[in-house]
Amino acid sequence: GVLSGLYGANAAPRIFGPAEAGNMIGFVVMGSARGATLGPACFGLMYDAFGDYTAVLTAMGVLLVVCIALNGWLFSKRSQDGIGSLIAAQQTAQ
């Protein structure tokens, strides 16, 4: 929870520009709160269903790999250029 909150505050201005950073940080905090609320319940249900934490730890590992891959894609030069061009097009349309 703490790292995702700090990560969002640092990443949003770099990705979306300072004007949209407040909105992005709000969405990151909202998502973090949902994860903190729903995650333990989901993992508890998985423990009840399978009888041990193997499935829970496997799911956490898969989620970690997916998050690392998404972060790599999001901060790639190609993705940054695409996001920048979308923001520039939106600003000129306004």
C-alpha positions in Angstrom: 0.0 0.0 0.0 2.7 2.5 0.9 4.9 1.9 -2.1 2.0 2.1 -4.5 1.0 5.5 -3.0 4.5 6.8 -3.3 4.9 5.3 -6.7 1.8 7.0 -8.1 2.8 10.4 -6.7 6.1 10.2 -8.5 5.0 8.5 -11.7 1.8 10.5 -12.5 3.5 13.8 -13.2 6.1 12.1 -15.4 3.6 10.2 -17.4 0.6 12.6 -17.7 2.1 16.0 -16.9 1.7 18.1 -13.8 -1.7 19.4 -14.8 -3.3 15.9 -14.6 -1.2 14.5 -11.8 -3.8 15.3 -9.1 -6.4 13.2 -10.9 -4.0 10.4 -11.5 -2.8 10.3 -7.9 -6.4 10.2 -6.8 -7.1 7.1 -9.0 -3.9 5.4 -7.7 -4.8 6.0 -4.1 -8.4 4.7 -4.8 -7.0 1.6 -6.5 -4.6 1.1 -3.6 -7.4 1.3 -1.1 -9.4 -1.2 -3.1 -6.5 -3.6 -3.2 -5.9 -3.2 0.5 -9.6 -3.9 1.2 -10.3 -6.7 -1.3 -6.9 -8.4 -1.4 -6.9 -10.0 2.1 -10.5 -11.2 1.6 -9.7 -12.8 -1.8 -6.6 -14.4 -0.4 -8.6 -15.7 2.6 -11.1 -17.2 0.4 -8.3 -18.9 -1.6 -6.9 -20.2 1.6 -10.3 -21.6 2.6 -10.8 -23.2 -0.9 -7.3 -24.8 -1.2 -6.4 -25.4 2.5 -3.0 -23.8 2.3 -1.2 -20.7 1.1 0.4 -22.2 -2.0 -2.3 -20.9 -4.3 -2.2 -17.5 -2.6 1.6 -17.2 -3.0 1.4 -18.3 -6.6 -1.3 -15.7 -7.3 0.8 -13.1 -5.7 3.8 -14.1 -7.7 1.9 -14.0 -11.0 0.5 -10.5 -10.0 4.0 -9.3 -9.3 5.3 -10.5 -12.7 2.4 -8.8 -14.4 2.9 -5.6 -12.6 6.6 -5.6 -13.4 5.8 -6.2 -17.1 3.2 -3.4 -17.1 5.6 -1.0 -15.5 8.3 -1.9 -18.1 5.8 -1.2 -20.9 4.5 2.0 -19.3 7.9 3.5 -18.9 9.3 2.4 -22.2 10.3 5.1 -24.7 7.7 4.1 -27.2 4.9 4.2 -24.7 6.1 7.5 -23.3 6.1 9.0 -26.8 2.6 7.7 -27.5 1.2 9.1 -24.2 2.9 12.4 -24.9 1.4 12.7 -28.4 -2.1 11.8 -27.0 -1.7 14.5 -24.3 -0.5 17.1 -26.9 -3.4 16.3 -29.2 -5.9 16.6 -26.3 -4.4 20.0 -25.3 -4.6 21.4 -28.8 -8.2 20.2 -29.2 -9.2 22.1 -26.1 
